[in-house]
Amino acid sequence: MKFLKINIEEGADPEVLKNIVLQLKGVASAEIIDDENPESELKKAFAKTKEQLKTGDYETLVNDIFDIIIKK
């Protein structure tokens, strides 16, 4: 999977930009990441892990943890 990182100007509405990007052909998903608030990313990671455990998606959970460990 490939990712596209977009930096937005101060005062721009990230939700509007997200909705526009989602309308483009070939875009599977879009999410807003706030580098100034890393806590929000941590909350997303825990929520994803919790959901994976509920659905029994242990293989993806292990792969995600493995990716984090070996990532440079």
C-alpha positions in Angstrom: 0.0 0.0 0.0 1.2 3.5 -0.8 0.4 6.6 1.1 0.2 10.3 0.2 1.1 12.9 2.9 -0.5 16.3 2.5 0.5 19.3 4.7 -2.3 21.8 5.0 -2.0 25.5 5.7 -3.0 27.0 9.1 -6.7 27.7 9.2 -7.6 25.1 6.5 -10.5 22.8 7.3 -9.1 19.3 7.3 -12.5 17.6 7.2 -13.4 19.4 4.0 -10.1 18.4 2.4 -10.6 14.8 3.6 -14.0 14.6 2.0 -12.6 16.1 -1.3 -9.8 13.6 -1.4 -12.2 10.7 -0.7 -14.0 11.6 -3.9 -10.9 11.0 -6.0 -10.8 7.8 -8.0 -8.3 5.3 -6.5 -8.5 6.7 -3.0 -9.4 3.9 -0.6 -9.3 5.9 2.7 -8.2 9.2 4.2 -7.5 10.1 7.8 -6.4 13.3 9.6 -3.2 13.1 11.6 -2.3 15.9 13.9 1.5 15.9 14.4 1.1 18.5 17.2 -1.2 16.1 19.1 0.4 12.7 19.1 -2.0 11.6 21.8 -4.8 11.4 19.1 -2.7 8.9 17.1 -2.1 6.8 20.2 -5.9 6.7 20.9 -6.5 5.6 17.3 -4.0 2.8 17.7 -5.5 1.6 20.9 -9.0 1.8 19.4 -7.9 -0.2 16.3 -6.2 -2.8 18.5 -9.3 -3.1 20.7 -11.5 -3.6 17.6 -9.1 -6.2 16.2 -9.3 -8.2 19.5 -13.1 -8.0 19.5 -13.3 -9.3 15.9 -10.7 -12.0 16.5 -8.3 -10.5 13.9 -5.2 -11.7 15.7 -3.1 -12.1 12.5 -3.5 -8.4 11.5 -2.8 -7.4 15.1 0.4 -9.4 15.3 1.5 -8.0 11.9 0.9 -4.5 13.0 2.9 -5.0 16.1 5.7 -6.7 14.1 5.7 -3.7 11.7 6.1 -1.3 14.5 9.0 -3.3 16.0 11.0 -3.6 12.7 10.2 -0.1 11.4 13.4 2.0 11.2 
